[in-house]
Amino acid sequence: MKKLLNAIALILAIVTTLTGCGGKLRYPSYYTLNLPAPPDPPGPEGVRPSIAVREFQSPGYLRQGPIVYRTTPEEIGFYEYHRWAADPRTLVTSAVVDHLRASGQFSMVSMYDGRPNNDYVFSGKLEKLEEVDCASGVKVEVAMSAQITKVATGATVWSSAVSETGPVSQRNVPGVVSQMNSTMEMAINKLLSTVPASLGSER
């Protein structure tokens, strides 16, 4: 009986030690891009074409969930406990749809469904969405490219690429995500500002 009690005491001591070493379980934190809604589009004016927006493409590592950081140009790191709540490609695509609608250039802006029932197709790629750690401090970098194709001819009528960086003043992950929001909004505005106004009068 004494041996049994000693064995139980030893097991309890081991379990207590392991619990103390392990600490509390840590669960991931989830973040999303919170891009502001653009203003309402102007009233209809004449006959305008329609455009469909394909879901943005991106490098595979941006689709894995964790927020990305770089300590050197060659090395990509991931925050194990800080992840995107939704695929950034989906959020960027929705923001572009909203901005194109707000521009008033097109009679209809929709998500691309594979059918050739629009005048134009907008295709884009999210190249970068990451924290960059360098000697001068922490910043975020957003890069994207896009093009518009005329469905009737298959010709590319517009293409552009932008890259924006922003300094991180609050040096933690929520601060990084907040700066990503601001920098992403600047990048989208800069990208779409170069879409020719003349597209809105062509069919």
Short mmCIF file of the C-alpha atoms (twelve columns), coordinates in Angstrom:
data_MODEL
# 
_entry.id   MODEL 
# 
loop_
_atom_site.group_PDB 
_atom_site.id 
_atom_site.type_symbol 
_atom_site.label_atom_id 
_atom_site.label_alt_id 
_atom_site.label_comp_id 
_atom_site.label_asym_id 
_atom_site.label_seq_id 
_atom_site.Cartn_x 
_atom_site.Cartn_y 
_atom_site.Cartn_z 
_atom_site.pdbx_PDB_model_num 
ATOM 1   C CA . MET A 1   0.000   0.000  0.000   1 
ATOM 2   C CA . LYS A 2   2.858   2.329  0.842   1 
ATOM 3   C CA . LYS A 3   4.443   1.677  -2.580  1 
ATOM 4   C CA . LEU A 4   1.133   2.543  -4.287  1 
ATOM 5   C CA . LEU A 5   0.830   5.810  -2.376  1 
ATOM 6   C CA . ASN A 6   4.406   6.711  -3.218  1 
ATOM 7   C CA . ALA A 7   3.761   5.986  -6.910  1 
ATOM 8   C CA . ILE A 8   0.621   8.173  -6.917  1 
ATOM 9   C CA . ALA A 9   2.516   10.999 -5.202  1 
ATOM 10  C CA . LEU A 10  5.289   10.754 -7.801  1 
ATOM 11  C CA . ILE A 11  2.813   10.878 -10.701 1 
ATOM 12  C CA . LEU A 12  1.061   13.913 -9.201  1 
ATOM 13  C CA . ALA A 13  4.404   15.670 -8.772  1 
ATOM 14  C CA . ILE A 14  5.335   15.019 -12.424 1 
ATOM 15  C CA . VAL A 15  1.957   16.236 -13.693 1 
ATOM 16  C CA . THR A 16  2.228   19.397 -11.568 1 
ATOM 17  C CA . THR A 17  5.740   20.078 -12.865 1 
ATOM 18  C CA . LEU A 18  4.712   19.584 -16.503 1 
ATOM 19  C CA . THR A 19  1.705   21.861 -16.067 1 
ATOM 20  C CA . GLY A 20  3.878   24.550 -14.530 1 
ATOM 21  C CA . CYS A 21  6.426   24.338 -17.362 1 
ATOM 22  C CA . GLY A 22  3.861   24.292 -20.110 1 
ATOM 23  C CA . GLY A 23  1.898   27.288 -18.846 1 
ATOM 24  C CA . LYS A 24  -1.412  28.262 -20.380 1 
ATOM 25  C CA . LEU A 25  -2.452  27.075 -23.807 1 
ATOM 26  C CA . ARG A 26  -1.973  29.777 -26.432 1 
ATOM 27  C CA . TYR A 27  -4.578  30.303 -29.118 1 
ATOM 28  C CA . PRO A 28  -4.075  32.205 -32.395 1 
ATOM 29  C CA . SER A 29  -5.280  35.778 -32.836 1 
ATOM 30  C CA . TYR A 30  -7.125  36.544 -36.079 1 
ATOM 31  C CA . TYR A 31  -7.048  39.784 -38.081 1 
ATOM 32  C CA . THR A 32  -8.784  41.226 -41.114 1 
ATOM 33  C CA . LEU A 33  -8.238  44.093 -43.499 1 
ATOM 34  C CA . ASN A 34  -10.760 46.778 -42.591 1 
ATOM 35  C CA . LEU A 35  -10.772 48.908 -45.738 1 
ATOM 36  C CA . PRO A 36  -13.114 51.928 -45.668 1 
ATOM 37  C CA . ALA A 37  -16.073 51.929 -48.040 1 
ATOM 38  C CA . PRO A 38  -15.760 54.362 -50.964 1 
ATOM 39  C CA . PRO A 39  -18.398 57.075 -51.494 1 
ATOM 40  C CA . ASP A 40  -21.590 56.400 -53.436 1 
ATOM 41  C CA . PRO A 41  -21.178 56.479 -57.235 1 
ATOM 42  C CA . PRO A 42  -22.349 59.495 -59.216 1 
ATOM 43  C CA . GLY A 43  -25.681 59.332 -61.016 1 
ATOM 44  C CA . PRO A 44  -25.912 57.537 -64.389 1 
ATOM 45  C CA . GLU A 45  -24.793 59.525 -67.378 1 
ATOM 46  C CA . GLY A 46  -25.250 58.101 -70.878 1 
ATOM 47  C CA . VAL A 47  -24.558 54.484 -71.825 1 
ATOM 48  C CA . ARG A 48  -21.714 52.916 -69.856 1 
ATOM 49  C CA . PRO A 49  -20.012 49.528 -70.230 1 
ATOM 50  C CA . SER A 50  -19.971 46.722 -67.659 1 
ATOM 51  C CA . ILE A 51  -16.953 45.123 -66.019 1 
ATOM 52  C CA . ALA A 52  -16.356 41.887 -64.097 1 
ATOM 53  C CA . VAL A 53  -13.554 41.482 -61.545 1 
ATOM 54  C CA . ARG A 54  -11.679 38.196 -61.219 1 
ATOM 55  C CA . GLU A 55  -10.525 37.129 -57.766 1 
ATOM 56  C CA . PHE A 56  -7.019  38.465 -57.234 1 
ATOM 57  C CA . GLN A 57  -4.143  36.032 -57.516 1 
ATOM 58  C CA . SER A 58  -1.207  35.989 -55.077 1 
ATOM 59  C CA . PRO A 59  1.930   34.006 -54.231 1 
ATOM 60  C CA . GLY A 60  1.161   30.797 -52.360 1 
ATOM 61  C CA . TYR A 61  2.686   31.969 -49.084 1 
ATOM 62  C CA . LEU A 62  0.149   34.815 -48.801 1 
ATOM 63  C CA . ARG A 63  -2.698  32.285 -48.912 1 
ATOM 64  C CA . GLN A 64  -1.521  30.132 -46.004 1 
ATOM 65  C CA . GLY A 65  -3.163  32.207 -43.254 1 
ATOM 66  C CA . PRO A 66  -0.335  33.503 -41.020 1 
ATOM 67  C CA . ILE A 67  0.700   37.151 -41.286 1 
ATOM 68  C CA . VAL A 68  4.008   37.423 -43.128 1 
ATOM 69  C CA . TYR A 69  7.184   39.252 -42.135 1 
ATOM 70  C CA . ARG A 70  10.646  39.577 -43.651 1 
ATOM 71  C CA . THR A 71  13.923  40.152 -41.829 1 
ATOM 72  C CA . THR A 72  15.947  40.002 -45.056 1 
ATOM 73  C CA . PRO A 73  14.920  40.227 -48.736 1 
ATOM 74  C CA . GLU A 74  15.532  36.475 -49.072 1 
ATOM 75  C CA . GLU A 75  13.857  35.187 -45.893 1 
ATOM 76  C CA . ILE A 76  10.098  34.913 -45.325 1 
ATOM 77  C CA . GLY A 77  8.763   34.362 -41.799 1 
ATOM 78  C CA . PHE A 78  5.277   33.672 -40.463 1 
ATOM 79  C CA . TYR A 79  3.590   34.680 -37.201 1 
ATOM 80  C CA . GLU A 80  2.396   31.355 -35.834 1 
ATOM 81  C CA . TYR A 81  -0.244  32.889 -33.543 1 
ATOM 82  C CA . HIS A 82  -1.309  35.858 -35.691 1 
ATOM 83  C CA . ARG A 83  -3.371  34.913 -38.727 1 
ATOM 84  C CA . TRP A 84  -5.742  36.385 -41.304 1 
ATOM 85  C CA . ALA A 85  -9.389  35.632 -40.565 1 
ATOM 86  C CA . ALA A 86  -10.112 35.608 -44.325 1 
ATOM 87  C CA . ASP A 87  -8.008  35.204 -47.445 1 
ATOM 88  C CA . PRO A 88  -6.483  38.639 -48.212 1 
ATOM 89  C CA . ARG A 89  -7.175  38.063 -51.919 1 
ATOM 90  C CA . THR A 90  -10.916 37.978 -51.227 1 
ATOM 91  C CA . LEU A 91  -10.777 41.192 -49.187 1 
ATOM 92  C CA . VAL A 92  -8.747  43.038 -51.830 1 
ATOM 93  C CA . THR A 93  -11.022 41.830 -54.632 1 
ATOM 94  C CA . SER A 94  -14.116 43.062 -52.769 1 
ATOM 95  C CA . ALA A 95  -12.469 46.433 -52.146 1 
ATOM 96  C CA . VAL A 96  -11.637 46.813 -55.855 1 
ATOM 97  C CA . VAL A 97  -15.242 45.957 -56.794 1 
ATOM 98  C CA . ASP A 98  -16.501 48.622 -54.360 1 
ATOM 99  C CA . HIS A 99  -14.093 51.247 -55.721 1 
ATOM 100 C CA . LEU A 100 -14.998 50.543 -59.349 1 
ATOM 101 C CA . ARG A 101 -18.691 50.828 -58.491 1 
ATOM 102 C CA . ALA A 102 -18.060 54.100 -56.696 1 
ATOM 103 C CA . SER A 103 -16.179 55.513 -59.695 1 
ATOM 104 C CA . GLY A 104 -19.398 55.629 -61.734 1 
ATOM 105 C CA . GLN A 105 -17.480 54.647 -64.883 1 
ATOM 106 C CA . PHE A 106 -19.365 51.395 -65.397 1 
ATOM 107 C CA . SER A 107 -23.038 50.487 -65.617 1 
ATOM 108 C CA . MET A 108 -22.423 47.289 -63.661 1 
ATOM 109 C CA . VAL A 109 -19.483 45.934 -61.652 1 
ATOM 110 C CA . SER A 110 -19.668 42.282 -60.641 1 
ATOM 111 C CA . MET A 111 -17.518 39.318 -59.671 1 
ATOM 112 C CA . TYR A 112 -16.291 37.359 -62.683 1 
ATOM 113 C CA . ASP A 113 -18.210 34.103 -63.144 1 
ATOM 114 C CA . GLY A 114 -16.553 32.855 -66.328 1 
ATOM 115 C CA . ARG A 115 -19.304 33.988 -68.680 1 
ATOM 116 C CA . PRO A 116 -18.545 36.514 -71.450 1 
ATOM 117 C CA . ASN A 117 -21.509 38.751 -70.591 1 
ATOM 118 C CA . ASN A 118 -19.511 41.857 -69.669 1 
ATOM 119 C CA . ASP A 119 -17.684 44.413 -71.770 1 
ATOM 120 C CA . TYR A 120 -14.478 44.240 -69.726 1 
ATOM 121 C CA . VAL A 121 -12.703 41.879 -67.308 1 
ATOM 122 C CA . PHE A 122 -10.457 43.182 -64.527 1 
ATOM 123 C CA . SER A 123 -7.659  40.800 -63.421 1 
ATOM 124 C CA . GLY A 124 -5.270  41.550 -60.566 1 
ATOM 125 C CA . LYS A 125 -2.487  40.074 -58.471 1 
ATOM 126 C CA . LEU A 126 -1.584  40.842 -54.870 1 
ATOM 127 C CA . GLU A 127 2.214   40.653 -55.021 1 
ATOM 128 C CA . LYS A 128 3.104   41.614 -51.437 1 
ATOM 129 C CA . LEU A 129 1.351   42.136 -48.106 1 
ATOM 130 C CA . GLU A 130 3.981   41.868 -45.410 1 
ATOM 131 C CA . GLU A 131 5.875   43.362 -42.516 1 
ATOM 132 C CA . VAL A 132 9.469   44.325 -43.321 1 
ATOM 133 C CA . ASP A 133 12.020  44.539 -40.497 1 
ATOM 134 C CA . CYS A 134 15.082  46.625 -41.333 1 
ATOM 135 C CA . ALA A 135 17.802  48.646 -39.596 1 
ATOM 136 C CA . SER A 136 15.769  51.847 -39.835 1 
ATOM 137 C CA . GLY A 137 12.688  50.313 -38.206 1 
ATOM 138 C CA . VAL A 138 9.567   48.305 -39.016 1 
ATOM 139 C CA . LYS A 139 7.407   49.027 -42.058 1 
ATOM 140 C CA . VAL A 140 4.804   47.281 -44.155 1 
ATOM 141 C CA . GLU A 141 4.895   46.776 -47.897 1 
ATOM 142 C CA . VAL A 142 1.954   46.298 -50.243 1 
ATOM 143 C CA . ALA A 143 2.402   45.637 -53.957 1 
ATOM 144 C CA . MET A 144 -0.164  44.738 -56.600 1 
ATOM 145 C CA . SER A 145 -0.658  44.738 -60.339 1 
ATOM 146 C CA . ALA A 146 -3.738  44.591 -62.567 1 
ATOM 147 C CA . GLN A 147 -5.022  44.772 -66.107 1 
ATOM 148 C CA . ILE A 148 -8.326  45.281 -67.900 1 
ATOM 149 C CA . THR A 149 -9.193  43.204 -70.962 1 
ATOM 150 C CA . LYS A 150 -11.863 44.011 -73.529 1 
ATOM 151 C CA . VAL A 151 -13.984 40.878 -73.877 1 
ATOM 152 C CA . ALA A 152 -14.979 41.438 -77.533 1 
ATOM 153 C CA . THR A 153 -11.393 41.583 -78.783 1 
ATOM 154 C CA . GLY A 154 -9.303  40.012 -76.013 1 
ATOM 155 C CA . ALA A 155 -7.070  43.097 -76.080 1 
ATOM 156 C CA . THR A 156 -5.531  44.536 -72.919 1 
ATOM 157 C CA . VAL A 157 -6.760  48.134 -72.717 1 
ATOM 158 C CA . TRP A 158 -5.091  49.065 -69.427 1 
ATOM 159 C CA . SER A 159 -2.447  47.694 -67.074 1 
ATOM 160 C CA . SER A 160 -0.626  49.092 -64.073 1 
ATOM 161 C CA . ALA A 161 1.393   48.108 -60.998 1 
ATOM 162 C CA . VAL A 162 1.910   49.874 -57.674 1 
ATOM 163 C CA . SER A 163 4.043   49.392 -54.587 1 
ATOM 164 C CA . GLU A 164 3.449   51.278 -51.350 1 
ATOM 165 C CA . THR A 165 5.250   51.203 -47.994 1 
ATOM 166 C CA . GLY A 166 4.225   52.628 -44.636 1 
ATOM 167 C CA . PRO A 167 6.101   52.985 -41.322 1 
ATOM 168 C CA . VAL A 168 4.819   51.090 -38.277 1 
ATOM 169 C CA . SER A 169 4.672   53.372 -35.233 1 
ATOM 170 C CA . GLN A 170 3.059   50.857 -32.856 1 
ATOM 171 C CA . ARG A 171 5.501   47.960 -32.899 1 
ATOM 172 C CA . ASN A 172 3.232   44.998 -32.309 1 
ATOM 173 C CA . VAL A 173 1.119   42.851 -34.612 1 
ATOM 174 C CA . PRO A 174 -2.110  44.907 -34.234 1 
ATOM 175 C CA . GLY A 175 -0.039  47.980 -35.116 1 
ATOM 176 C CA . VAL A 176 1.361   46.195 -38.171 1 
ATOM 177 C CA . VAL A 177 -2.138  45.188 -39.327 1 
ATOM 178 C CA . SER A 178 -3.417  48.736 -38.821 1 
ATOM 179 C CA . GLN A 179 -0.640  50.062 -41.044 1 
ATOM 180 C CA . MET A 180 -1.357  47.320 -43.597 1 
ATOM 181 C CA . ASN A 181 -4.925  48.627 -43.799 1 
ATOM 182 C CA . SER A 182 -3.774  52.190 -44.454 1 
ATOM 183 C CA . THR A 183 -1.108  51.157 -46.948 1 
ATOM 184 C CA . MET A 184 -3.472  48.814 -48.788 1 
ATOM 185 C CA . GLU A 185 -6.042  51.592 -49.154 1 
ATOM 186 C CA . MET A 186 -3.373  53.906 -50.594 1 
ATOM 187 C CA . ALA A 187 -2.235  51.200 -53.027 1 
ATOM 188 C CA . ILE A 188 -5.772  50.473 -54.267 1 
ATOM 189 C CA . ASN A 189 -6.527  54.171 -54.750 1 
ATOM 190 C CA . LYS A 190 -3.252  54.712 -56.599 1 
ATOM 191 C CA . LEU A 191 -3.793  51.663 -58.814 1 
ATOM 192 C CA . LEU A 192 -7.357  52.509 -59.813 1 
ATOM 193 C CA . SER A 193 -6.645  56.208 -60.292 1 
ATOM 194 C CA . THR A 194 -4.862  55.306 -63.530 1 
ATOM 195 C CA . VAL A 195 -7.853  53.510 -65.116 1 
ATOM 196 C CA . PRO A 196 -8.691  55.678 -68.162 1 
ATOM 197 C CA . ALA A 197 -11.944 57.589 -67.816 1 
ATOM 198 C CA . SER A 198 -12.533 56.920 -71.523 1 
ATOM 199 C CA . LEU A 199 -13.306 53.249 -70.744 1 
ATOM 200 C CA . GLY A 200 -16.564 54.407 -69.232 1 
ATOM 201 C CA . SER A 201 -17.803 55.627 -72.616 1 
ATOM 202 C CA . GLU A 202 -16.609 52.696 -74.749 1 
ATOM 203 C CA . ARG A 203 -18.500 49.529 -75.535 1 
# 
